[in-house]
Amino acid sequence: MSYTVHIVQEFNPETLPDLPHIGKSAVVCLGGSFDRIHRGHLLLLAVAVACVEKGGTILVGIVDGPLLTRKLYGNMVRDYEHRRRDVHQILNGFISLREDLLDKVDDEIDKSDANIECPEYESESSRGGSITARTPRAMYTAGSNTPIRPGSSYLPYATTYCSTMSRTIPKGFQSNVNLKLLRITDPYGPSITSALDNGILVVSTETILGGHMVNVERLQRGFKPVALAVVPLLRDRDGEKVSSTKIREEESMSDSFADRAS
């Protein structure tokens, strides 16, 4: 089995990366829990938008159900709808940075979703514009709208997230990218279906083995392997991996300290 692996260098997630060595694809796929958005998430989502072609599709598998119970502090993971709204709004923010992905609104334009085959999954699709939902803050403490406490080691990522979230599709335009956000309860989601044929799977240096296993499974199911776009794993100022688990841990410790002090 052979497939292409594209390495993406670290970039500022306030902008879209220039990836001429990867090119554009009709379908780009990525997945994760997307709990407590941090810069690592932004890199993944930005690369997905940078790699999709005009009129293409971005498939996002958002982990839910049993897979979350295996995570540390899994009881603190935000509900699926909250995480889906975050991903949707961030994707539209990045889409707004590519003029070729924006079309002027015309009453005669067919605004129906593109028909892409995802046989095992019921998609929750949206095409362009923004969904009716509150604008998330940069970060929250668990179960509240209280911003994270000053001094937290992940506060710099919150600043990036907040400014990214302020971007949206300009008035009078709509995205020509089909966003399909899917609830998944297994490690593969739509990546092992015909929906990703000839597409690109976006992974990190930490999950590249998972990308390889996707291609192994695709081959066993009679599908061709897909190319991987690999984004770097980010470290915080203490040298630790930037992760949602780390954020939940800090929130839990901070809440425990507050409880003892009260």
N, C-alpha and C positions, 0 to 999 in steps of 0.2 A: 504494500500500500504506500502510495506517495501523495503528498499534498504540499501546498505552499505555506510557509510560515513567514509572515511579515512582522518585523520588529518596529514598534513605534517608540521613538525617543520621548522622554518627559517633556511636556509643554505646559504653557500657562492655560488653565482651563477657562480663563476669561475670553479666550479666542478659540477658533477652530484650527486644528493642526493642518498643515499642508502635507499631504501624503501622496505625492505623485508615484511613488514606488508601489502603492497599493492600487490606485485607480478607483473607479466607481463601480458599484454592483447594484443590481436590481433588488436584491434582498440582503439585508444585514440583520444578524441575530445576536442577542446577548441575553444574559440571565443573571439573577442574583436575588437577594432578599430586599435590597435597596432600603434598608432600615437606617434612619438617621444619616441622611445624605452627607458624604464627605468628599474630599477632593478626588479620591480614588474612583468613586462613582462618576464624578464629573468627567474624568478622563475617558472612562468606558463609553459614556453616553455621547461625549463630543466626537469620539472616533467613529461611533456608529453613524452620526449625522454627516461627518466628513466623508464617509465611504459610500453613502447611499447615492444613487443616481436620481436625477429628476424624474418624478413620477414613481419612484421606487417604494419599497416597503421596509420598515424597521419593525422587527419582531422582538418583543421584550418579554421574557418569561420571568414572572415575579413569584418567587418561592412562597408557598403558604402551606398550612397543614402540618403533617407529621415531620417534614424536613426541618421545621422551625424548632421543634421540641429538642432536637439534638444540639442546638446552639447554646452556648453559655448565655445565661440571663435571657433565655428564650421567652420567658414569661413577660419580658419588657418590650418585645418586638411590637411595633405599632401595627394596627390592623391593616388588612390588605388594601382597603379603599384609600386610606391615608397615604400609603406608600405608592399606590398607583397614581394618585393625583400629583405627588411630588415628581415622579418620573415623567408623566405627561407634560407637566409645565416646564420642566428643565429641557426636555427634548424640543418643545416649541421655542424655547429661548435660544437654543443653539441653531435651530432651523432659521430663525429670524436673521442670523448672520450670513446666510447664503442666499443671495438674490435669485439665483436660478431655481431655488426651491419655493419661491413665492410667486403666486399668480394673482393678478388683479381680480377682484370679485366681480362676477358677471351673473345676472339672474338666470341666464340660459346655460351656465356651466353645470354639468352633472356633478353633484356633490356626494354621490353615493360612494360607499367604500369600494376599493378595488377587491376583486374576487381572487383571493389567494388561498390555495388549498392547505388547510390545517385539519386533517381528518379526525385526529384524536382530541382536538381542543376547541372549545367554544371561545371565540375571540371577543374581546371588549374593545371595539375599534373606534377610532375617531379620526376625522380627516381635517387637519388644519384648525385654525381658530383656537379658542380656549374653552375648557369645560367649566361648568358652573361649580365653583368650589372656592373655599377661602384660600387666600394666598398664604402658604406656610411660612412660618418664621424661619430664621436661619437654623436654629436648633431648639429643641424643647427638653425640659426635664420630663421624666416618665409620667404619662397620664395627665399632663397639664399643658397650659400655654405659657408657662414661665420660662423665660430664656435661661440658658445655661449660666452658671455662676462665673463671674469674672475670675481670671486666673487659671481656668481650665486649660490643659495642654492641647485641647482640640479647638479652642476658640478661633485660631486663624482660619480654619476650614469653614467655620460658620460664616465668616465675612465673605469668603468667596461664594459660598452657597447663596447668601442673601442677594448679592449683586447679580448673580446669574439668574435667580428667580425673578428679578425685576424685568427681565426681557420677555417680550411676547411678540406674537405675530402683529405687525403694524395694521392699523385700521385701514380697511379698504383692500386688504390682501388676504389670501388664504394659502395654507401650505399645500403643495402638490404631493407631499409625502404621505403615504398611508401608514399610520401608526397602529400597530396591533399589540396591545398590552394584555398578556395572558396570565391567568392564575395557573401555576404549575405545582404539582405535588410529587414530582419525581425528579431525579437529577438531570433529565434530558429535555423535557418539554418538547417544543416543536422543532428542535434542532436535528432530530433524527427522523423527520418526515420529509415528504417531497416539497414542503413549503420552503425549505432552504436550498433546494437544488441550485447549483451554480452560484451560491451566495457566499457571504463572508461571516465567520463566527468571531466575535470580539471577546477576547479573554485577557486575563492578566498573567504576569509571570508566575503568580501563585496557582492559577487555575489552568495553566497550559496543559497539564496532564489530563484534566477533565475534557479539554478540547480534543486531545488525542483519542480519548475514550468515546467521544461523540463520533469521530470518524470511524473507529472500529465498529461501533454499533450501526452506523449508517451502512457500512460495507456488508455487515451481516444481514441487513434488511434489504439489500439490493440497490442501495443508493450510492452515488459517487461521494467520495470525501470532499470536504469543503476547505477553502483556505482559512487560515487563522490570522487575525490581527492581534498582536500581543502588546498590551500596554504595560508600562513599568509598575512595580509595586512601590508605593510611597511609604516613607518613614516620617514619624513625627520628630520633634526637636530632641526627644530623648532616644532616638534611634529605633523606636518600636514601630511595628507595622501599623499604618493607619487603617482602622477597621471599625465597623459598627459595634462589634463585640467590646472593643476597648472603650468606646463611648458609653455603652450601656453599663460597663463595669464602673466607670468613673461616676456616672449618674447614681448608681446603686450605692457606692461608697459615700458619695456626697449626701445622699438622702439619709443614709444610716447615721452619718455624723450629725446632721441636722436634728434627727430624732433624738439622739443622745443629749444634744445640747438643749433641747426644749423641755 
